[in-house]
Amino acid sequence: MQTFHHTFKIVETDQKNNLLGILSDKYCRTIIESITHKPKSVMEITRETQIPMSTAYRKIQLLHDHKLLKISGIITDDGKKLFLYKSKVRGIQSVFRDGNIEVELILNN
């Protein structure tokens, strides 16, 4: 059975460079992998990945700034707001060919 993934090609050079920077960052990759299939709170992400909390918050902000995350929220039983993060991308593909860089996002369903 063949699976079809929706993709989005990045055209703007600055956006390509930013995404390649994110792709090269081990913490960003680890967070994206952690939240690809299920939304999670920062606490869940840090517990699962062993990424320090301050680093996780910084990287989540970076991913959010580049529109790679969906954010939802719930109110806990004790009345606190809890934000959940889920990756909008399943992967990022990059090809360097003939002096040009092609970057494509594989969108998460």
Buried (B, 14 or more C-beta within 10 A) or exposed (E): EEEEEEEEEBEEEEEBEBBBEBBEBEBBBBBBBBBBEEBBBBEBBBEBBEBEEEEBBBBBEBBEEBEBBBEEEEEEEEEEEEEBBBBBBBBBEBEEEEEEBEBBBEBBE
